[in-house]
Amino acid sequence: MIDCTLSGAVKSVGTYAEDKHLLASCVSPEDAAAWDKLVDRLIEWFSHYYEDIDEDGIEWPDRTVLARAGQLAYKMRDEHFQVASNVVPSGDGGVVFQWQEGPSYRKLEVNKDGSVEWFKFNRGTLLFHRQLLLAQT
């Protein structure tokens, strides 16, 4: 079980012990820059806000979801989380932060309704899923 407060936002992320590596002991300048690059992608989506659904059927996140995802990214950076491998639109109006390490895949999804979910997969099999309760900032 990891107790990661994200500045008091996340009360507890009940997950497997091996997920502790997602919490680094400090944020290096390189990691801080990598988190900033992910947030820059959210800002780009925010500034080029796509209405409704695009030609590929993707429902882009609205500005409220993008702002929430950006706040969460900065909190993860400030709380020394391992840098996400990628950030992508979920396709249904949300934002997904992804961590890929070999056969292990984790994602933190900020949903269109503002809820946040944590998933862990190994070799395509869901091992863990939890809805997180985050304080509104």
Helices and strands as residue ranges (DSSP letters): G 17-22, H 29-47, H 63-78, E 86-89, E 95-101, E 104-110, E 116-122, E 125-132
